[in-house]
Amino acid sequence: MKVDPFLVERFMGKYEHDVELNLAETCVKPFSLGEFLRFVDREDYLEELKDLPLTYGYVEGLPELRERISRLYRDLNPEGVLISRGAIDANFLVFFSLVEPGDRVVSIFPAYQQLYSLPKAFGAEVRLLRLREEDSWYPDFEELSRLAEGAKMIVVNNPHNPTGLLLDREDLSHICEIAERYGAYVLADESYYGLNIFGDEVPSMLDLCEEAIVTRSFSKSLSLTGLRLGWIATKDEEVMRELMSHRDYTTISASILLEHLALLALENVERIYERNLGIVRRNFEILREWVESEPLIDWVPPKAGTVAFPHYSMDVPSEELALRLIKEKGVFLVPGSCFEMEGHFRIGFGGDGEELREGLRRFSDLLREL
Ligand SMILES: Cc1ncc(COP(=O)(O)O)c(C=O)c1O
């Protein structure tokens, strides 16, 4: 099976550990283990875990964890939750289980490349729903309706990486209606769920759409990236059966040890969100001020998540710009070329505020020099 190189992962993998200032990160400032246990007032917790038998645990996931996750949604039974190794594994399993050669899949674009390259690798005819900057990255629902005719699956990502677009309740219902019209599944990658900078209330696609399959993880909005845990949630029992039977070939279980830490995170989910919304809101302001002060940069401001996709007005390929930033200024961000869109770069604002400020200052220096 051939698969296209995952451009953003290749680029990040090559440089992220050797740069001084990393503005490419997409997670909200990950906790260290000690910080996390202090944050949830459970510094004694590792002592408690000492007696945990390190068995395979539960194939579908720790029952208490599935139960806790099911409560994040309206009317979802714990049986509708399957624990995965991050959202990347969750998305993989959905495509592996449901997409067959010749199927038609509509995917949002630009996007986290897995969402369109993987169904293509499984033999689907992938049609791209292109978001355009001149429309403020807002999708054209008539175009979606045309593209979705005969589709087996519509793939969305809300909040959206790389643009920070946030579709609201009405938009999500609209997508659901289109999917229902053609009998298509909706896969909603909600990895950045809840990081709504301006406080918009947006439900999960699962609470609006019976046919939805949603994926999410502990990486981005919960700052526990290193746990490598996530989940798939669906109310469709037939889909769950397919996921389970395919998963037998890829994963026996996630880690029982890490699932206990994940459970602790969900028991404190509101406090973690409070911390993380504080971080993204403060950093968003730093970024906004910088964009507004830089004549060569403009953007559609992100509404949610941890990343933005500004545009620069210079005749320099985005990869060259990113490489010069790395080599000359020690600043790392992702060139638009990794999203197959020139003239842009993706910048993360979920990390350390001072690092962001200094990185932007050096970016300004490079812009002057260019
Ligand atoms: C939209 C989206 N989905 C999934 C992932 C995978 O994340 P993880 O496996 O850490 O949950 C990412 C990571 O950048 C992402 O941006």
The ligand as a MOL file (V3000), in Angstrom:
LIG
                    3D

  0  0  0     0  0            999 V3000
M  V30 BEGIN CTAB
M  V30 COUNTS 16 16 0 0 0
M  V30 BEGIN ATOM
M  V30 1 C -6.2690 17.5760 13.6370 0
M  V30 2 C -5.3480 16.6190 14.2980 0
M  V30 3 N -5.7470 15.3530 14.4810 0
M  V30 4 C -4.9730 14.4520 15.0820 0
M  V30 5 C -3.7020 14.7810 15.5150 0
M  V30 6 C -2.8860 13.7280 16.2020 0
M  V30 7 O -2.7160 14.0370 17.5470 0
M  V30 8 P -2.6350 12.9720 18.7250 0
M  V30 9 O -2.4090 11.6350 18.1240 0
M  V30 10 O -1.4960 13.4300 19.5500 0
M  V30 11 O -3.9250 13.0430 19.4520 0
M  V30 12 C -3.2250 16.0770 15.3190 0
M  V30 13 C -1.8520 16.4540 15.7180 0
M  V30 14 O -1.3150 17.4740 15.3660 0
M  V30 15 C -4.0770 17.0280 14.7180 0
M  V30 16 O -3.7000 18.2960 14.5350 0
M  V30 END ATOM
M  V30 BEGIN BOND
M  V30 1 1 1 2
M  V30 2 1 2 3
M  V30 3 2 2 15
M  V30 4 2 3 4
M  V30 5 1 4 5
M  V30 6 1 5 6
M  V30 7 2 5 12
M  V30 8 1 6 7
M  V30 9 1 7 8
M  V30 10 2 8 9
M  V30 11 1 8 10
M  V30 12 1 8 11
M  V30 13 1 12 13
M  V30 14 1 12 15
M  V30 15 2 13 14
M  V30 16 1 15 16
M  V30 END BOND
M  V30 END CTAB
M  END
